[in-house]
Amino acid sequence: MARAHGHSTTKQAADVAKEAGVNRLLLTHISARYVGPLVGQLVREAQAVHANTFVAKDLYEEKIG
């Protein structure tokens, strides 16, 4: 379903982050279909590939650089 909407899955995002050698992966734009424990499941799937993965909440700010 992600592909049909032009999005990546969390695992795909983690694969790209790992390949790119990034330090931290922040997942954003999570579908409203995923609430509560389902969001945790998405994070765990990504963390299995890239351990330093988190979900960014609305209005979250991250200092870069």
N, C-alpha and C positions, 0 to 999 in steps of 0.2 A: 504494500500500500504506500509506503514512503516514496518509492520510485515513481508511482503514478502521480504524485503531487510534487515531484521535483526535489524531494528531500532525501537525506541519508538516514539510515538506521543508526542507532547509537554504536553498534558494533562497527559499522563502516567508518564512522567518525573516529572511533578509537584506533582502527587500523591505519587510517591516514595520519593521525597524531603520532602513533608509534613509528611509522615509516619516516615521518618528517623530523622525528627526534625532539618533539616539543616536551617541555617540562610538565605542563598542566593542561588538561582538557576540560573546558567548561561547556557543558551541554546547555543549549538554549532552544527556544521555539519548540518545546515539547507539546505534542498533540494533547488537546483537552480530553481525549479518550483515556489518557494515562493519569490517574489520580492515586493518591495514597500509596499503598504498597506496590502498585504497578510502576510508579516512578522509581522506586527503589530497585525493582527488578531490572529496569533499563540501565540504571547506574551500575549495578553488579555485572551485567553483560559487558558493558564497556570497560569496567575495571578489570575484567578477566584478561583483557588485551592490553590496556593502558591503566596501570594502577592509580595514577594520580588524576582521577576523573571525578568531577563534581557537577551538580546541576546548579546553574545560575538562576536565582530567583528574580522575579520582576524588580526592576530598578537597581539590581546589583551592579556595582562598579568594581573593576579590576585595574590596578595600576600595571601598566606594561612598560618594561624598560628599566 
